[in-house]
Amino acid sequence: MSTVDLTDVSLGVERFGDPAQPLVLLVGGPTLLSWPTSLCAALARGGCHVVRYDLRDCGESSTVDPEAPDYTLRDLAADAASLAVELDSEPAHVAGIGVGGMVAQVAALDHPHAFRALTLVGTRPVAPGPVDDDLPDHDGPTMGRLFALSPPDWSDRAAVGEFAAAGAGVLGDDPAVARATAERIWDRTPSTEPAVQMANQMGTVFTQLDCAPRWRERLSDLTIPTLVVHGRRDPFFPIGNGEACAREIPGARLLALDDAATTIPETAVDQVAAAMRAMSSTDGVGVSSSSDPRRTSR
């Protein structure tokens, strides 16, 4: 792991594979550990230069004040474009997971010169907050159980891990994986202050972030090959959100994971990696139509 200094921010990054190979840039959601290491390795074995990175106020990237960020979603998108240009002279395949998927959408729209392909995992086409009437919101009973969990002592690594495991159990993810990932995130978080830990563990900075203007209405402007990956059991961003992304981005392919919730399970890593490599290598010809959300690959 290392950091890359851009004009006004330093971003924590981790690299996999040969830098001479085509770049796949994985936007953290919000930390780089949102992306499974096994997926990064599988992409690298398939001939990609993989770089995953932390968003601002997370991990080893610049941290100032996650409760009052002085940047916007469009600034985070500009970070992705600047990092892609810094790392490779050719356009990158950009991929975002969760809230990182929102960053990736805006990055691809605002900085088309920087990107040649797009992957969106477990995300939606609108900002955090009230959802559009035609999109499914967070599952109410699941959110009730999630919010009923007592917050941990953020200075206690084990307690943070247990909190993450309990949340994963509610959401339908693997508690053991969630615990291990949360402990690694805790190790990389520069402070045990609750606001900083919550920004790293839960992406709470997005509740304070200026995400205007809307971008959903611009998705039809995208012309790069796009893959949308979504778990059918996702209660946080139900799959209708992924279906909307795939339907509204011309030629996008929807990969629906039957046994996945909010994360990419280990059993789906090879499938997702293969789909991403295929999307990364295509020139857009022959990409599956997204006009019907039932057109999925399993």
Secondary structure, DSSP 4 states (H G I P E B T S, - for coil): -EEEE-SS-EEEEEEES-TTSPEEEEE-SSSGGGS-HHHHHHHHHTT-EEEEEPPTTSTTS--S-TTS-SSBHHHHHHHHHHHHHHH-SSPEEEEEETHHHHHHHHHHHH-GGGEEEEEEES--SS-SSSPPTTS----HHHHHHHHTSPPP-TT-HHHHHHHHHHHHHHHTS-HHHHHHHHHHHHHH-S---HHHHHHHHH-GGGGTSB-PSP-GGGGGG--S-EEEEEETT-SSS-THHHHHHHHHSTT-EEEEETT-SSS--GGGHHHHHHHHHHHHH--STTPPP-SSTT-B--
